Amino acid sequence: MKFAALALLGAVSASSISRNQEKLYEIMALQTESQQVDANGCPIPLEITEDEMQYQLGEFSRNFNMENWKNAMKIKEELE
């Protein structure tokens, strides 16, 4: 009986955490999208630095957004 109650409590907690993670991901995605264009709607130019390339690769590893991968490859080509 106690095991079933603990299992149910764990399932409810995991479900709550999952929903919170989804909401956080949505907020982060909105922030990332808003950072890619300026106030006039023009794309912000990429910084051609090692740090920016690492940032773009990090973002790609988190959200698998191909735009981040393409940005990292553009920077890599410019650095070579």
C-alpha positions, 0 to 999 in steps of 0.5 A, spaced: 500 500 500 505 504 501 509 503 495 503 504 491 502 511 494 509 513 493 509 510 486 503 515 485 506 521 488 513 520 484 508 519 477 505 526 479 511 529 481 515 527 474 509 529 470 509 536 474 516 537 472 515 535 465 510 540 464 514 545 467 520 543 463 516 544 456 514 551 459 521 553 460 523 550 453 517 554 450 520 561 453 527 559 451 525 558 444 521 565 444 527 568 447 532 565 442 527 567 436 527 574 438 534 575 439 535 573 432 532 579 429 533 587 431 527 592 432 527 593 424 526 585 423 533 585 420 537 579 422 543 580 427 549 579 424 553 573 427 560 575 430 565 571 427 569 568 434 570 562 437 566 563 443 560 565 438 561 558 434 561 554 441 554 558 443 551 556 436 553 549 437 551 549 444 544 551 442 544 546 437 545 541 442 540 543 446 534 544 441 536 541 434 535 547 431 538 547 424 539 554 424 544 554 430 548 548 426 548 553 419 550 559 423 556 555 427 558 552 420 558 559 417 563 561 423 567 555 422 568 557 415 570 564 416 575 562 422 579 558 417 
